[in-house]
Amino acid sequence: MKIGTPKEIFKGEARVAMTPDSARQLQKLGYDCAIETGAGAAAGFSDATYVGAGVEIIKTPAALWKSVDIVAKVRQPTDVELKRMTKGKTLISFFNPAGNTEGMELAKSKGANVIAMEMVPRISRAQKMDALSSMANIAGYRAVIEAGNNFGRFFTGQITAAGKVPPAKVLVVGAGVAGLAAIGTSTSLGAITLAFDVRPEVAEQVESMGAEFVYLDFEEDQADGAATGGYAAVSSPEFRNAQLAKFLELAPEVDIVITTALIPNREAPELWTEEMVAAMKPGSVIVDLAAEKGGNCKLTVMDEKIVTENGVTIIGYTDFPSRMAAQSSTLYATNIRHMMTDLTPEKDGQINHDMEDDVIRGATVTFEKEITFPPPPPKIQAIAAKPKETVPELTPEEKRAAEVAAFKAATKQQVTLLGVGAALMLLVGTVAPPSFMQHFIVFVLACFVGFQVIWGVAHSLHTPLMAVTNAISSIIILGALMQIGSSSFLVILLASLSIFMAGINIFGGFLVTRRMLAMFQKS
């Protein structure tokens, strides 16, 4: 089968769904590859590099759509493009199925199978195909770069001979993939970064990246991330009011606001009001990554940059990934290639559209003249944070009772072991000769003393494995010391060798452990 990529016709779109590297990987799966002439030029991939990768160059889009069995593209296809599909062909692209009913009906009537890349379920196995996350990661990074381009000061604070420059203060609203990318970029540039999300379980991720998580003085049970496919859920009106009040409090303090809040198949929630914009300092910047769905900021204008009367710049671009076309194309083409790997388990260049597979079924919106959107919930849910278990604090009386119970249990165990050992010793003594019992008692005492001495050493000074081997070595040393006064030269020689070799093991083990611990010390 042949897989082809047409040139994107969406205005301003510079990405391409196939790169020379991804084409080589697709060929290893058994596919022939084709691309429309000039399709990768805007992303920095010339036709010559595709030819070098063994890709066929086709001059017109109509000829490409006609000659291939699988079409891989970036943007949602137009009606003209969908009409070029025929029965049995497969289309892989962003499709917006929730808002593209006409497109699904047209694909159904043509008998085409459509895989929507934004519908890939957010489960661990599908991360390599998660194009939304790939593009959101780039958008979050680019949002900070755009903000810096329009911000009149440094991100990091500086103390120079000419004066002191305070660091910029950045607020990131929404700690999803785009939000975390923005947080990482902002902190790496030296800004003081604050972050907010309705999902409290992401607070640890935010703080681990060097940002401060903004908590609300409001308690509400949020929907688990597993139940919403890893996305945020709709908040209650009370929670929203508390959230807006907190943002209004922060508005005069922050220099840059990056909003990333989106809920699947809904308009973007309004989180940054006109009042908040008016409260911001002149020269501040707002980057609204939700502009395509109406924007999180009330004043956002889609695909435009505006400056308010009080000097606040609001950026509503919707093409952040396209502004880094080479990187975006590489990641998106890799997502496509991984999808094709799952569709081609035999690596024979033939699609096996397994509708029992969670990932393939979840991403498929039309199949064999049927609309399969929305998909059923995946059998494996998105990973959710485990609720923290609160251990009740014991009272002094309860602690004392627990200590007494533990002491009694340990005493009972030791007395039982000593009793059993003594009984076994007497039993052996009734049948064994005196010469054997003399050596046997030495052996038992060596085992007991050696084990107790070595096991009493803190495990921070040796590993549990070394503790066991040192205990065995100590048994050997104690036994040898008991025998070194023997009248036989051979026994004295063997005892001396035992002490020497076991001593090397014990002291050498402690020396190695000390050197290992020194590796983790600052001085």
LUMFIMAR-67550 format. One record per residue (C-alpha): residue number from 1; residue in one letter; x, y, z. Coordinates in nm, 3 decimals. Layout:
BEGIN
VORO    n  res        x        y        z
VORO  NUM    a        X        Y        Z
...
END
This chain:
BEGIN
VORO    n  res        x        y        z
VORO    1    m    0.000    0.000    0.000
VORO    2    k    0.107    0.358   -0.057
VORO    3    i    0.089    0.640    0.198
VORO    4    g    0.092    1.000    0.076
VORO    5    t    0.099    1.351    0.220
VORO    6    p   -0.055    1.649    0.038
VORO    7    k    0.050    2.010    0.081
VORO    8    e   -0.152    2.184    0.353
VORO    9    i   -0.395    2.438    0.208
VORO   10    f   -0.501    2.598    0.538
VORO   11    k   -0.387    2.959    0.538
VORO   12    g   -0.056    3.006    0.720
VORO   13    e   -0.005    2.635    0.790
VORO   14    a    0.361    2.543    0.749
VORO   15    r    0.365    2.192    0.897
VORO   16    v    0.381    1.870    0.700
VORO   17    a    0.268    1.521    0.807
VORO   18    m    0.564    1.333    0.658
VORO   19    t    0.934    1.408    0.695
VORO   20    p    1.222    1.231    0.520
VORO   21    d    1.308    1.049    0.843
VORO   22    s    0.950    0.932    0.905
VORO   23    a    0.927    0.820    0.542
VORO   24    r    1.226    0.590    0.593
VORO   25    q    1.058    0.436    0.896
VORO   26    l    0.729    0.391    0.707
VORO   27    q    0.915    0.213    0.429
VORO   28    k    1.048   -0.034    0.689
VORO   29    l    0.684   -0.114    0.765
VORO   30    g    0.640   -0.213    0.401
VORO   31    y    0.475    0.103    0.265
VORO   32    d    0.558    0.307   -0.042
VORO   33    c    0.567    0.680    0.031
VORO   34    a    0.460    0.978   -0.179
VORO   35    i    0.433    1.351   -0.120
VORO   36    e    0.297    1.647   -0.312
VORO   37    t    0.567    1.869   -0.454
VORO   38    g    0.654    2.155   -0.219
VORO   39    a    0.456    2.007    0.072
VORO   40    g    0.752    2.024    0.309
VORO   41    a    0.915    2.344    0.183
VORO   42    a    0.762    2.570    0.450
VORO   43    a    0.894    2.336    0.721
VORO   44    g    1.243    2.329    0.572
VORO   45    f    1.221    1.995    0.389
VORO   46    s    1.296    2.024    0.017
VORO   47    d    1.174    1.785   -0.249
VORO   48    a    1.533    1.673   -0.299
VORO   49    t    1.559    1.549    0.063
VORO   50    y    1.239    1.347    0.012
VORO   51    v    1.375    1.197   -0.310
VORO   52    g    1.688    1.102   -0.118
VORO   53    a    1.468    0.922    0.134
VORO   54    g    1.299    0.720   -0.142
VORO   55    v    0.976    0.923   -0.152
VORO   56    e    0.786    0.969   -0.477
VORO   57    i    0.712    1.333   -0.567
VORO   58    i    0.366    1.393   -0.715
VORO   59    k    0.295    1.726   -0.882
VORO   60    t   -0.075    1.788   -0.811
VORO   61    p   -0.294    1.727   -0.507
VORO   62    a   -0.561    1.555   -0.714
VORO   63    a   -0.306    1.308   -0.851
VORO   64    l   -0.173    1.239   -0.502
VORO   65    w   -0.515    1.174   -0.346
VORO   66    k   -0.599    0.943   -0.636
VORO   67    s   -0.278    0.737   -0.632
VORO   68    v   -0.239    0.664   -0.259
VORO   69    d   -0.424    0.426   -0.026
VORO   70    i   -0.354    0.622    0.293
VORO   71    v   -0.350    1.000    0.326
VORO   72    a   -0.165    1.160    0.617
VORO   73    k   -0.213    1.532    0.672
VORO   74    v   -0.213    1.791    0.952
VORO   75    r   -0.517    2.017    0.933
VORO   76    q   -0.883    1.920    0.915
VORO   77    p   -0.960    1.829    0.552
VORO   78    t   -1.189    2.051    0.347
VORO   79    d   -1.496    1.923    0.163
VORO   80    v   -1.298    1.932   -0.161
VORO   81    e   -1.032    1.708   -0.010
VORO   82    l   -1.284    1.467    0.143
VORO   83    k   -1.460    1.429   -0.192
VORO   84    r   -1.134    1.291   -0.330
VORO   85    m   -1.153    0.999   -0.086
VORO   86    t   -1.284    0.666   -0.216
VORO   87    k   -1.406    0.344   -0.058
VORO   88    g   -1.143    0.166    0.150
VORO   89    k   -0.901    0.458    0.166
VORO   90    t   -0.775    0.575    0.505
VORO   91    l   -0.730    0.934    0.616
VORO   92    i   -0.514    1.019    0.920
VORO   93    s   -0.525    1.383    1.034
VORO   94    f   -0.670    1.624    1.285
VORO   95    f   -1.044    1.613    1.212
VORO   96    n   -1.238    1.791    1.493
VORO   97    p   -1.513    1.525    1.494
VORO   98    a   -1.717    1.695    1.767
VORO   99    g   -1.760    2.003    1.547
VORO  100    n   -1.738    1.845    1.203
VORO  101    t   -2.056    1.642    1.159
VORO  102    e   -2.076    1.728    0.789
VORO  103    g   -1.722    1.605    0.735
VORO  104    m   -1.798    1.273    0.905
VORO  105    e   -2.113    1.229    0.696
VORO  106    l   -1.917    1.301    0.378
VORO  107    a   -1.643    1.054    0.475
VORO  108    k   -1.910    0.796    0.559
VORO  109    s   -2.079    0.841    0.221
VORO  110    k   -1.745    0.794    0.047
VORO  111    g   -1.671    0.476    0.244
VORO  112    a   -1.346    0.623    0.377
VORO  113    n   -1.192    0.526    0.710
VORO  114    v   -1.093    0.835    0.911
VORO  115    i   -0.853    0.835    1.206
VORO  116    a   -0.864    1.163    1.401
VORO  117    m   -0.531    1.226    1.571
VORO  118    e   -0.686    1.444    1.842
VORO  119    m   -0.900    1.146    1.949
VORO  120    v   -0.605    0.926    2.049
VORO  121    p   -0.692    0.820    2.407
VORO  122    r   -0.463    0.947    2.679
VORO  123    i   -0.339    0.615    2.810
VORO  124    s    0.023    0.516    2.867
VORO  125    r    0.050    0.292    2.560
VORO  126    a   -0.076    0.569    2.330
VORO  127    q    0.159    0.847    2.445
VORO  128    k    0.381    0.793    2.140
VORO  129    m    0.079    0.875    1.917
VORO  130    d   -0.058    1.165    2.121
VORO  131    a   -0.033    1.443    1.864
VORO  132    l   -0.233    1.684    2.082
VORO  133    s    0.034    1.661    2.351
VORO  134    s    0.315    1.695    2.096
VORO  135    m    0.167    2.013    1.955
VORO  136    a    0.064    2.147    2.297
VORO  137    n    0.421    2.104    2.419
VORO  138    i    0.548    2.321    2.134
VORO  139    a    0.267    2.574    2.182
VORO  140    g    0.352    2.614    2.553
VORO  141    y    0.717    2.672    2.476
VORO  142    r    0.642    2.913    2.191
VORO  143    a    0.393    3.106    2.405
VORO  144    v    0.670    3.203    2.646
VORO  145    i    0.896    3.304    2.356
VORO  146    e    0.619    3.521    2.207
VORO  147    a    0.554    3.674    2.548
VORO  148    g    0.924    3.755    2.585
VORO  149    n    0.926    3.910    2.238
VORO  150    n    0.650    4.150    2.344
VORO  151    f    0.766    4.207    2.701
VORO  152    g    0.990    4.507    2.756
VORO  153    r    1.212    4.363    3.028
VORO  154    f    1.430    4.068    3.121
VORO  155    f    1.271    3.748    3.246
VORO  156    t    1.549    3.693    3.499
VORO  157    g    1.644    3.943    3.766
VORO  158    q    1.979    4.117    3.740
VORO  159    i    2.199    4.332    3.961
VORO  160    t    2.432    4.546    3.751
VORO  161    a    2.640    4.861    3.795
VORO  162    a    2.357    5.048    3.625
VORO  163    g    2.097    4.930    3.874
VORO  164    k    1.881    4.641    3.985
VORO  165    v    1.633    4.468    3.748
VORO  166    p    1.359    4.265    3.919
VORO  167    p    1.263    3.929    3.766
VORO  168    a    0.942    3.902    3.566
VORO  169    k    0.648    3.734    3.733
VORO  170    v    0.465    3.484    3.508
VORO  171    l    0.127    3.323    3.578
VORO  172    v    0.038    3.008    3.384
VORO  173    v   -0.330    2.916    3.400
VORO  174    g   -0.376    2.546    3.333
VORO  175    a   -0.104    2.290    3.403
VORO  176    g   -0.166    2.047    3.119
VORO  177    v    0.097    1.963    2.860
VORO  178    a    0.108    2.319    2.721
VORO  179    g    0.104    2.469    3.069
VORO  180    l    0.388    2.252    3.194
VORO  181    a    0.594    2.335    2.884
VORO  182    a    0.533    2.706    2.949
VORO  183    i    0.627    2.663    3.316
VORO  184    g    0.950    2.485    3.227
VORO  185    t    1.048    2.749    2.972
VORO  186    s    0.958    3.039    3.202
VORO  187    t    1.152    2.905    3.502
VORO  188    s    1.454    2.821    3.285
VORO  189    l    1.458    3.185    3.169
VORO  190    g    1.473    3.297    3.531
VORO  191    a    1.120    3.431    3.585
VORO  192    i    0.921    3.389    3.906
VORO  193    t    0.654    3.147    3.786
VORO  194    l    0.312    3.089    3.937
VORO  195    a    0.074    2.822    3.809
VORO  196    f   -0.289    2.734    3.866
VORO  197    d   -0.498    2.431    3.773
VORO  198    v   -0.834    2.300    3.887
VORO  199    r   -0.675    1.957    3.935
VORO  200    p   -0.489    1.963    4.268
VORO  201    e   -0.298    1.646    4.179
VORO  202    v   -0.078    1.844    3.936
VORO  203    a    0.057    2.066    4.216
VORO  204    e    0.353    1.832    4.273
VORO  205    q    0.443    1.842    3.902
VORO  206    v    0.430    2.222    3.903
VORO  207    e    0.644    2.254    4.216
VORO  208    s    0.896    1.998    4.087
VORO  209    m    0.959    2.230    3.791
VORO  210    g    1.046    2.522    4.015
VORO  211    a    0.714    2.706    4.000
VORO  212    e    0.475    2.797    4.280
VORO  213    f    0.130    2.640    4.270
VORO  214    v   -0.156    2.881    4.343
VORO  215    y   -0.396    2.722    4.589
VORO  216    l   -0.751    2.842    4.650
VORO  217    d   -0.902    2.877    4.995
VORO  218    f   -1.187    2.662    4.870
VORO  219    e   -1.251    2.290    4.892
VORO  220    e   -1.430    2.100    4.619
VORO  221    d   -1.410    1.740    4.505
VORO  222    q   -1.286    1.757    4.149
VORO  223    a   -1.354    1.481    3.897
VORO  224    d   -1.075    1.227    3.881
VORO  225    g   -0.839    1.262    3.586
VORO  226    a   -0.907    0.900    3.488
VORO  227    a   -1.277    0.969    3.444
VORO  228    t   -1.215    1.260    3.206
VORO  229    g   -0.943    1.105    2.991
VORO  230    g   -0.670    1.301    3.165
VORO  231    y   -0.834    1.641    3.104
VORO  232    a   -0.977    1.894    3.345
VORO  233    a   -1.350    1.878    3.418
VORO  234    v   -1.606    2.157    3.445
VORO  235    s   -1.597    2.333    3.783
VORO  236    s   -1.891    2.440    3.997
VORO  237    p   -2.005    2.807    3.996
VORO  238    e   -1.878    2.846    4.355
VORO  239    f   -1.533    2.718    4.261
VORO  240    r   -1.525    2.941    3.955
VORO  241    n   -1.609    3.250    4.162
VORO  242    a   -1.327    3.170    4.408
VORO  243    q   -1.094    3.115    4.113
VORO  244    l   -1.179    3.451    3.951
VORO  245    a   -1.138    3.630    4.283
VORO  246    k   -0.789    3.483    4.319
VORO  247    f   -0.694    3.586    3.964
VORO  248    l   -0.817    3.941    4.028
VORO  249    e   -0.595    3.950    4.336
VORO  250    l   -0.292    3.834    4.132
VORO  251    a   -0.356    4.055    3.825
VORO  252    p   -0.172    4.369    3.951
VORO  253    e    0.132    4.161    4.054
VORO  254    v    0.199    3.952    3.741
VORO  255    d    0.376    4.073    3.428
VORO  256    i    0.289    3.787    3.193
VORO  257    v   -0.019    3.565    3.187
VORO  258    i   -0.032    3.249    2.974
VORO  259    t   -0.373    3.083    2.962
VORO  260    t   -0.405    2.724    2.840
VORO  261    a   -0.740    2.611    2.984
VORO  262    l   -0.950    2.402    2.747
VORO  263    i   -1.218    2.140    2.806
VORO  264    p   -1.274    1.893    2.518
VORO  265    n   -1.570    1.969    2.290
VORO  266    r   -1.654    2.296    2.469
VORO  267    e   -1.585    2.662    2.425
VORO  268    a   -1.287    2.783    2.623
VORO  269    p   -1.387    2.899    2.975
VORO  270    e   -1.350    3.273    3.038
VORO  271    l   -1.089    3.303    3.314
VORO  272    w   -0.931    3.645    3.258
VORO  273    t   -1.194    3.919    3.262
VORO  274    e   -1.183    4.282    3.145
VORO  275    e   -1.149    4.386    3.510
VORO  276    m   -0.836    4.175    3.545
VORO  277    v   -0.685    4.316    3.224
VORO  278    a   -0.755    4.669    3.352
VORO  279    a   -0.581    4.583    3.682
VORO  280    m   -0.258    4.475    3.510
VORO  281    k    0.046    4.700    3.479
VORO  282    p    0.125    4.877    3.149
VORO  283    g    0.361    4.666    2.942
VORO  284    s    0.215    4.339    3.068
VORO  285    v    0.149    4.056    2.821
VORO  286    i   -0.129    3.798    2.793
VORO  287    v   -0.080    3.496    2.566
VORO  288    d   -0.409    3.311    2.513
VORO  289    l   -0.350    2.955    2.387
VORO  290    a   -0.724    2.891    2.389
VORO  291    a   -0.796    3.162    2.129
VORO  292    e   -0.917    2.908    1.870
VORO  293    k   -1.203    2.807    2.103
VORO  294    g   -1.305    3.160    2.200
VORO  295    g   -1.018    3.237    2.436
VORO  296    n   -0.971    3.234    2.812
VORO  297    c   -0.934    3.612    2.810
VORO  298    k   -1.243    3.823    2.747
VORO  299    l   -1.060    4.062    2.514
VORO  300    t   -0.871    3.804    2.304
VORO  301    v   -0.907    3.846    1.928
VORO  302    m   -0.841    3.523    1.736
VORO  303    d   -0.522    3.528    1.522
VORO  304    e   -0.443    3.886    1.623
VORO  305    k   -0.225    4.079    1.866
VORO  306    i   -0.393    4.379    2.028
VORO  307    v   -0.286    4.640    2.283
VORO  308    t   -0.545    4.764    2.534
VORO  309    e   -0.590    5.124    2.646
VORO  310    n   -0.387    5.059    2.962
VORO  311    g   -0.096    4.915    2.761
VORO  312    v   -0.154    4.540    2.802
VORO  313    t   -0.062    4.330    2.497
VORO  314    i   -0.300    4.037    2.428
VORO  315    i   -0.178    3.771    2.184
VORO  316    g   -0.443    3.543    2.033
VORO  317    y   -0.242    3.353    1.773
VORO  318    t   -0.366    3.002    1.690
VORO  319    d   -0.064    2.886    1.491
VORO  320    f    0.204    2.850    1.760
VORO  321    p    0.313    2.500    1.644
VORO  322    s    0.326    2.623    1.284
VORO  323    r    0.563    2.900    1.391
VORO  324    m    0.811    2.621    1.471
VORO  325    a    0.725    2.417    1.163
VORO  326    a    1.038    2.201    1.140
VORO  327    q    1.014    2.084    1.501
VORO  328    s    0.636    2.045    1.491
VORO  329    s    0.648    1.847    1.166
VORO  330    t    0.913    1.613    1.304
VORO  331    l    0.708    1.535    1.616
VORO  332    y    0.376    1.507    1.432
VORO  333    a    0.527    1.284    1.162
VORO  334    t    0.662    1.062    1.440
VORO  335    n    0.312    1.040    1.592
VORO  336    i    0.177    0.936    1.251
VORO  337    r    0.452    0.679    1.210
VORO  338    h    0.373    0.523    1.550
VORO  339    m    0.005    0.508    1.455
VORO  340    m    0.099    0.330    1.133
VORO  341    t    0.312    0.087    1.335
VORO  342    d    0.006   -0.010    1.540
VORO  343    l   -0.201   -0.037    1.220
VORO  344    t    0.062   -0.264    1.062
VORO  345    p    0.146   -0.532    1.321
VORO  346    e    0.287   -0.767    1.054
VORO  347    k    0.506   -0.493    0.895
VORO  348    d    0.383   -0.611    0.555
VORO  349    g    0.261   -0.277    0.418
VORO  350    q   -0.105   -0.369    0.476
VORO  351    i   -0.337   -0.193    0.724
VORO  352    n   -0.501   -0.411    0.989
VORO  353    h   -0.772   -0.177    1.125
VORO  354    d   -0.836   -0.360    1.454
VORO  355    m   -1.145   -0.206    1.610
VORO  356    e   -1.087   -0.413    1.926
VORO  357    d   -0.771   -0.215    1.996
VORO  358    d   -0.837    0.067    2.246
VORO  359    v   -0.615    0.319    2.069
VORO  360    i   -0.726    0.249    1.710
VORO  361    r   -1.094    0.229    1.808
VORO  362    g   -1.074    0.550    2.010
VORO  363    a   -0.915    0.746    1.725
VORO  364    t   -1.141    0.609    1.448
VORO  365    v   -1.437    0.837    1.367
VORO  366    t   -1.564    0.666    1.049
VORO  367    f   -1.511    0.303    0.950
VORO  368    e   -1.666    0.094    0.672
VORO  369    k   -1.945    0.342    0.595
VORO  370    e   -2.035    0.394    0.961
VORO  371    i   -1.974    0.687    1.195
VORO  372    t   -1.795    0.550    1.501
VORO  373    f   -1.774    0.876    1.695
VORO  374    p   -1.796    0.915    1.992
VORO  375    p   -1.588    0.612    2.093
VORO  376    p   -1.661    0.397    2.400
VORO  377    p   -1.450    0.464    2.711
VORO  378    p   -1.110    0.291    2.691
VORO  379    k   -1.075   -0.034    2.882
VORO  380    i   -0.760    0.109    3.041
VORO  381    q   -0.826    0.446    3.203
VORO  382    a   -0.589    0.741    3.219
VORO  383    i   -0.363    0.724    3.521
VORO  384    a   -0.506    0.918    3.813
VORO  385    a   -0.329    1.039    4.121
VORO  386    k   -0.383    0.819    4.424
VORO  387    p   -0.543    0.997    4.715
VORO  388    k   -0.300    1.056    4.997
VORO  389    e   -0.363    0.830    5.293
VORO  390    t   -0.384    1.022    5.616
VORO  391    v   -0.230    0.831    5.907
VORO  392    p   -0.399    0.925    6.236
VORO  393    e   -0.155    1.057    6.496
VORO  394    l   -0.132    0.837    6.806
VORO  395    t   -0.181    0.973    7.156
VORO  396    p    0.103    0.927    7.414
VORO  397    e   -0.098    0.648    7.580
VORO  398    e   -0.145    0.468    7.245
VORO  399    k    0.227    0.506    7.161
VORO  400    r    0.320    0.362    7.503
VORO  401    a    0.079    0.071    7.457
VORO  402    a    0.221    0.000    7.108
VORO  403    e    0.579    0.001    7.241
VORO  404    v    0.487   -0.237    7.527
VORO  405    a    0.310   -0.470    7.284
VORO  406    a    0.609   -0.469    7.047
VORO  407    f    0.850   -0.540    7.339
VORO  408    k    0.635   -0.829    7.461
VORO  409    a    0.614   -0.976    7.109
VORO  410    a    0.993   -0.952    7.061
VORO  411    t    1.058   -1.106    7.404
VORO  412    k    0.817   -1.390    7.335
VORO  413    q    0.985   -1.459    7.001
VORO  414    q    1.336   -1.461    7.153
VORO  415    v    1.237   -1.685    7.446
VORO  416    t    1.067   -1.927    7.206
VORO  417    l    1.374   -1.944    6.981
VORO  418    l    1.609   -1.996    7.280
VORO  419    g    1.383   -2.268    7.419
VORO  420    v    1.364   -2.451    7.087
VORO  421    g    1.742   -2.416    7.042
VORO  422    a    1.815   -2.552    7.391
VORO  423    a    1.579   -2.847    7.336
VORO  424    l    1.747   -2.930    7.005
VORO  425    m    2.092   -2.902    7.169
VORO  426    l    1.990   -3.148    7.444
VORO  427    l    1.839   -3.383    7.187
VORO  428    v    2.162   -3.386    6.982
VORO  429    g    2.371   -3.429    7.303
VORO  430    t    2.191   -3.750    7.396
VORO  431    v    2.317   -3.929    7.083
VORO  432    a    2.633   -3.742    6.969
VORO  433    p    2.983   -3.812    7.106
VORO  434    p    3.149   -3.550    7.334
VORO  435    s    3.408   -3.451    7.071
VORO  436    f    3.133   -3.361    6.823
VORO  437    m    2.936   -3.164    7.083
VORO  438    q    3.242   -2.954    7.167
VORO  439    h    3.273   -2.838    6.805
VORO  440    f    2.898   -2.813    6.755
VORO  441    i    2.856   -2.579    7.056
VORO  442    v    3.139   -2.359    6.922
VORO  443    f    2.964   -2.344    6.584
VORO  444    v    2.625   -2.253    6.733
VORO  445    l    2.776   -1.982    6.955
VORO  446    a    2.968   -1.840    6.658
VORO  447    c    2.648   -1.825    6.452
VORO  448    f    2.452   -1.657    6.733
VORO  449    v    2.716   -1.402    6.833
VORO  450    g    2.823   -1.324    6.475
VORO  451    f    2.466   -1.270    6.359
VORO  452    q    2.378   -1.048    6.655
VORO  453    v    2.690   -0.834    6.621
VORO  454    i    2.672   -0.775    6.246
VORO  455    w    2.293   -0.737    6.229
VORO  456    g    2.313   -0.462    6.490
VORO  457    v    2.510   -0.239    6.250
VORO  458    a    2.294    0.029    6.082
VORO  459    h    2.206   -0.054    5.720
VORO  460    s    2.326    0.288    5.613
VORO  461    l    2.679    0.151    5.660
VORO  462    h    2.627   -0.154    5.441
VORO  463    t    2.371   -0.303    5.208
VORO  464    p    2.141   -0.585    5.330
VORO  465    l    2.339   -0.827    5.110
VORO  466    m    2.666   -0.716    5.271
VORO  467    a    2.504   -0.754    5.613
VORO  468    v    2.436   -1.122    5.542
VORO  469    t    2.782   -1.190    5.399
VORO  470    n    2.947   -1.007    5.691
VORO  471    a    2.742   -1.214    5.933
VORO  472    i    2.867   -1.532    5.765
VORO  473    s    3.223   -1.400    5.772
VORO  474    s    3.193   -1.319    6.141
VORO  475    i    3.076   -1.674    6.208
VORO  476    i    3.387   -1.802    6.031
VORO  477    i    3.614   -1.568    6.230
VORO  478    l    3.464   -1.663    6.567
VORO  479    g    3.488   -2.032    6.484
VORO  480    a    3.848   -1.993    6.371
VORO  481    l    3.944   -1.801    6.686
VORO  482    m    3.810   -2.085    6.896
VORO  483    q    4.025   -2.332    6.702
VORO  484    i    4.348   -2.134    6.666
VORO  485    g    4.476   -2.268    7.002
VORO  486    s    4.462   -2.625    6.878
VORO  487    s    4.765   -2.857    6.915
VORO  488    s    4.746   -2.955    6.547
VORO  489    f    4.955   -2.744    6.305
VORO  490    l    4.707   -2.808    6.021
VORO  491    v    4.414   -2.680    6.231
VORO  492    i    4.611   -2.368    6.330
VORO  493    l    4.703   -2.301    5.964
VORO  494    l    4.344   -2.341    5.842
VORO  495    a    4.212   -2.122    6.126
VORO  496    s    4.467   -1.848    6.047
VORO  497    l    4.376   -1.852    5.676
VORO  498    s    4.004   -1.837    5.768
VORO  499    i    4.058   -1.532    5.992
VORO  500    f    4.268   -1.359    5.725
VORO  501    m    4.024   -1.412    5.435
VORO  502    a    3.709   -1.341    5.635
VORO  503    g    3.872   -1.026    5.775
VORO  504    i    3.944   -0.903    5.421
VORO  505    n    3.578   -0.956    5.335
VORO  506    i    3.443   -0.770    5.638
VORO  507    f    3.684   -0.475    5.650
VORO  508    g    3.699   -0.448    5.270
VORO  509    g    3.320   -0.439    5.254
VORO  510    f    3.302   -0.155    5.506
VORO  511    l    3.577    0.034    5.323
VORO  512    v    3.396    0.006    4.987
VORO  513    t    3.067    0.114    5.146
VORO  514    r    3.235    0.416    5.306
VORO  515    r    3.372    0.521    4.967
VORO  516    m    3.029    0.478    4.809
VORO  517    l    2.867    0.696    5.075
VORO  518    a    3.138    0.959    5.022
VORO  519    m    3.024    0.993    4.659
VORO  520    f    2.698    1.147    4.784
VORO  521    q    2.858    1.396    5.023
VORO  522    k    2.920    1.756    4.925
VORO  523    s    3.262    1.763    5.089
END
